[in-house]
Amino acid sequence: MIQVEPFEKLGAFRNQWLNARHHFSFGQHHDPKRMGVGALRVWNDDEIAPGTGFDPHPHREMEIITYVREGAITHRDNLGNEGRTEAGDVQVMHAGTGIVHSEYNREATPTRIFQIWLVPDRTGVAPGWGARSFPKERADSLQVLADGRDGADGTALPLYANGAVLAGTVRAGQTLHQALAPGRIAYLVPATGSVTVNGTKVSTRDGATITGETDITITADSDAEIVLVDVAA
């Protein structure tokens, strides 16, 4: 089964520097029917104006993955970590027992990110942060970018959550297949372009909840960049 939440129906927040859409309840946007999917608690679609960003603020007991769609984001935290993550790359922050961090767009153009929060399986872990560069073209398959599932092979950024973040690009008319193990749910968002997923159309920045499927067939209606989260039901 595939349920699509159209982009125009997502929760919205806007101020002088941030233009955000919320796939699930977040901040002042509360929808009791949209509280997350499995361990996936937050999926924010943020556009951050140049020279602005999120001032230092705390987090606890959450796995926070930032997928940069356009531009770059600069992270700094109270552990001494600092780094710039650019389009196509990923950073992971383990909030653990507590961390204070900031995220700024130091670029001359807007930065666009997906920020994804997963509820951890393990609590009380030491906080931490890491980032990794990945090939910008990920055609014909979804590449695992961050992974905390059993059997994770260590090639992706680690997570303290039973979930994974995958991404890929597919050209118009091409099809790719992604396996989904029994008892798991996928949440798929085309960052760009539109796709047909097991016969259901998913347009740019829509969110698709995929349940009860073991083979996800993704056909691109136009050139598309896809981000998918795999979590236990």
Secondary structure as a PSIPRED ss2 file (coil, helix, strand):
# PSIPRED VFORMAT (PSIPRED V4.0)

   1 M C   1.000  0.000  0.000
   2 I E   0.000  0.000  1.000
   3 Q E   0.000  0.000  1.000
   4 V E   0.000  0.000  1.000
   5 E E   0.000  0.000  1.000
   6 P C   1.000  0.000  0.000
   7 F H   0.000  1.000  0.000
   8 E H   0.000  1.000  0.000
   9 K H   0.000  1.000  0.000
  10 L C   1.000  0.000  0.000
  11 G E   0.000  0.000  1.000
  12 A E   0.000  0.000  1.000
  13 F E   0.000  0.000  1.000
  14 R E   0.000  0.000  1.000
  15 N C   1.000  0.000  0.000
  16 Q C   1.000  0.000  0.000
  17 W C   1.000  0.000  0.000
  18 L E   0.000  0.000  1.000
  19 N E   0.000  0.000  1.000
  20 A E   0.000  0.000  1.000
  21 R E   0.000  0.000  1.000
  22 H E   0.000  0.000  1.000
  23 H C   1.000  0.000  0.000
  24 F C   1.000  0.000  0.000
  25 S C   1.000  0.000  0.000
  26 F E   0.000  0.000  1.000
  27 G C   1.000  0.000  0.000
  28 Q C   1.000  0.000  0.000
  29 H E   0.000  0.000  1.000
  30 H C   1.000  0.000  0.000
  31 D C   1.000  0.000  0.000
  32 P C   1.000  0.000  0.000
  33 K C   1.000  0.000  0.000
  34 R C   1.000  0.000  0.000
  35 M C   1.000  0.000  0.000
  36 G C   1.000  0.000  0.000
  37 V E   0.000  0.000  1.000
  38 G C   1.000  0.000  0.000
  39 A C   1.000  0.000  0.000
  40 L E   0.000  0.000  1.000
  41 R E   0.000  0.000  1.000
  42 V E   0.000  0.000  1.000
  43 W E   0.000  0.000  1.000
  44 N E   0.000  0.000  1.000
  45 D E   0.000  0.000  1.000
  46 D E   0.000  0.000  1.000
  47 E E   0.000  0.000  1.000
  48 I E   0.000  0.000  1.000
  49 A C   1.000  0.000  0.000
  50 P C   1.000  0.000  0.000
  51 G C   1.000  0.000  0.000
  52 T C   1.000  0.000  0.000
  53 G E   0.000  0.000  1.000
  54 F E   0.000  0.000  1.000
  55 D E   0.000  0.000  1.000
  56 P E   0.000  0.000  1.000
  57 H E   0.000  0.000  1.000
  58 P E   0.000  0.000  1.000
  59 H E   0.000  0.000  1.000
  60 R C   1.000  0.000  0.000
  61 E C   1.000  0.000  0.000
  62 M C   1.000  0.000  0.000
  63 E E   0.000  0.000  1.000
  64 I E   0.000  0.000  1.000
  65 I E   0.000  0.000  1.000
  66 T E   0.000  0.000  1.000
  67 Y E   0.000  0.000  1.000
  68 V E   0.000  0.000  1.000
  69 R E   0.000  0.000  1.000
  70 E E   0.000  0.000  1.000
  71 G C   1.000  0.000  0.000
  72 A E   0.000  0.000  1.000
  73 I E   0.000  0.000  1.000
  74 T E   0.000  0.000  1.000
  75 H E   0.000  0.000  1.000
  76 R E   0.000  0.000  1.000
  77 D E   0.000  0.000  1.000
  78 N C   1.000  0.000  0.000
  79 L C   1.000  0.000  0.000
  80 G C   1.000  0.000  0.000
  81 N C   1.000  0.000  0.000
  82 E E   0.000  0.000  1.000
  83 G E   0.000  0.000  1.000
  84 R E   0.000  0.000  1.000
  85 T E   0.000  0.000  1.000
  86 E E   0.000  0.000  1.000
  87 A C   1.000  0.000  0.000
  88 G C   1.000  0.000  0.000
  89 D C   1.000  0.000  0.000
  90 V E   0.000  0.000  1.000
  91 Q E   0.000  0.000  1.000
  92 V E   0.000  0.000  1.000
  93 M E   0.000  0.000  1.000
  94 H E   0.000  0.000  1.000
  95 A C   1.000  0.000  0.000
  96 G C   1.000  0.000  0.000
  97 T C   1.000  0.000  0.000
  98 G C   1.000  0.000  0.000
  99 I E   0.000  0.000  1.000
 100 V E   0.000  0.000  1.000
 101 H E   0.000  0.000  1.000
 102 S E   0.000  0.000  1.000
 103 E E   0.000  0.000  1.000
 104 Y E   0.000  0.000  1.000
 105 N C   1.000  0.000  0.000
 106 R C   1.000  0.000  0.000
 107 E C   1.000  0.000  0.000
 108 A C   1.000  0.000  0.000
 109 T C   1.000  0.000  0.000
 110 P C   1.000  0.000  0.000
 111 T E   0.000  0.000  1.000
 112 R E   0.000  0.000  1.000
 113 I E   0.000  0.000  1.000
 114 F E   0.000  0.000  1.000
 115 Q E   0.000  0.000  1.000
 116 I E   0.000  0.000  1.000
 117 W E   0.000  0.000  1.000
 118 L E   0.000  0.000  1.000
 119 V C   1.000  0.000  0.000
 120 P C   1.000  0.000  0.000
 121 D C   1.000  0.000  0.000
 122 R C   1.000  0.000  0.000
 123 T C   1.000  0.000  0.000
 124 G C   1.000  0.000  0.000
 125 V C   1.000  0.000  0.000
 126 A C   1.000  0.000  0.000
 127 P C   1.000  0.000  0.000
 128 G E   0.000  0.000  1.000
 129 W E   0.000  0.000  1.000
 130 G E   0.000  0.000  1.000
 131 A E   0.000  0.000  1.000
 132 R E   0.000  0.000  1.000
 133 S C   1.000  0.000  0.000
 134 F C   1.000  0.000  0.000
 135 P C   1.000  0.000  0.000
 136 K C   1.000  0.000  0.000
 137 E C   1.000  0.000  0.000
 138 R C   1.000  0.000  0.000
 139 A E   0.000  0.000  1.000
 140 D C   1.000  0.000  0.000
 141 S C   1.000  0.000  0.000
 142 L C   1.000  0.000  0.000
 143 Q E   0.000  0.000  1.000
 144 V E   0.000  0.000  1.000
 145 L E   0.000  0.000  1.000
 146 A E   0.000  0.000  1.000
 147 D E   0.000  0.000  1.000
 148 G C   1.000  0.000  0.000
 149 R C   1.000  0.000  0.000
 150 D C   1.000  0.000  0.000
 151 G C   1.000  0.000  0.000
 152 A C   1.000  0.000  0.000
 153 D C   1.000  0.000  0.000
 154 G C   1.000  0.000  0.000
 155 T C   1.000  0.000  0.000
 156 A C   1.000  0.000  0.000
 157 L E   0.000  0.000  1.000
 158 P E   0.000  0.000  1.000
 159 L C   1.000  0.000  0.000
 160 Y C   1.000  0.000  0.000
 161 A C   1.000  0.000  0.000
 162 N C   1.000  0.000  0.000
 163 G E   0.000  0.000  1.000
 164 A E   0.000  0.000  1.000
 165 V E   0.000  0.000  1.000
 166 L E   0.000  0.000  1.000
 167 A E   0.000  0.000  1.000
 168 G E   0.000  0.000  1.000
 169 T E   0.000  0.000  1.000
 170 V E   0.000  0.000  1.000
 171 R C   1.000  0.000  0.000
 172 A C   1.000  0.000  0.000
 173 G C   1.000  0.000  0.000
 174 Q C   1.000  0.000  0.000
 175 T E   0.000  0.000  1.000
 176 L E   0.000  0.000  1.000
 177 H E   0.000  0.000  1.000
 178 Q E   0.000  0.000  1.000
 179 A E   0.000  0.000  1.000
 180 L C   1.000  0.000  0.000
 181 A C   1.000  0.000  0.000
 182 P C   1.000  0.000  0.000
 183 G C   1.000  0.000  0.000
 184 R E   0.000  0.000  1.000
 185 I E   0.000  0.000  1.000
 186 A E   0.000  0.000  1.000
 187 Y E   0.000  0.000  1.000
 188 L E   0.000  0.000  1.000
 189 V E   0.000  0.000  1.000
 190 P E   0.000  0.000  1.000
 191 A E   0.000  0.000  1.000
 192 T E   0.000  0.000  1.000
 193 G C   1.000  0.000  0.000
 194 S C   1.000  0.000  0.000
 195 V E   0.000  0.000  1.000
 196 T E   0.000  0.000  1.000
 197 V E   0.000  0.000  1.000
 198 N C   1.000  0.000  0.000
 199 G C   1.000  0.000  0.000
 200 T E   0.000  0.000  1.000
 201 K E   0.000  0.000  1.000
 202 V E   0.000  0.000  1.000
 203 S C   1.000  0.000  0.000
 204 T C   1.000  0.000  0.000
 205 R C   1.000  0.000  0.000
 206 D C   1.000  0.000  0.000
 207 G E   0.000  0.000  1.000
 208 A E   0.000  0.000  1.000
 209 T E   0.000  0.000  1.000
 210 I E   0.000  0.000  1.000
 211 T C   1.000  0.000  0.000
 212 G C   1.000  0.000  0.000
 213 E C   1.000  0.000  0.000
 214 T C   1.000  0.000  0.000
 215 D E   0.000  0.000  1.000
 216 I E   0.000  0.000  1.000
 217 T E   0.000  0.000  1.000
 218 I E   0.000  0.000  1.000
 219 T E   0.000  0.000  1.000
 220 A E   0.000  0.000  1.000
 221 D C   1.000  0.000  0.000
 222 S C   1.000  0.000  0.000
 223 D C   1.000  0.000  0.000
 224 A E   0.000  0.000  1.000
 225 E E   0.000  0.000  1.000
 226 I E   0.000  0.000  1.000
 227 V E   0.000  0.000  1.000
 228 L E   0.000  0.000  1.000
 229 V E   0.000  0.000  1.000
 230 D E   0.000  0.000  1.000
 231 V E   0.000  0.000  1.000
 232 A E   0.000  0.000  1.000
 233 A C   1.000  0.000  0.000
